[in-house]
């Protein structure tokens, strides 16, 4: 499926607005360094963080707006897992 992390988070929020909290990692100013901020969400139903991540890690800067990927559970956001 093609999307990006912001659209993936918004889709989850629209599907379940009372049980989804969207978070952002990084700054919009990083665009000047050819990086995009990363968006992810907390699903309050299971208390886990999720994000839409790229299938390929070597996407050029402009292709990072719309890319092939999948939803995965995050393991680095303060939930005691690494």
ABEGO torsion letter per residue (X at the ends): XBBBAAAAAAAAAAABAAABBBBBBEBAAAAAAGBBBBBBBBBAAAGBBBBBBBABAABBAAAAABBBBBBBBBAABGAGBX
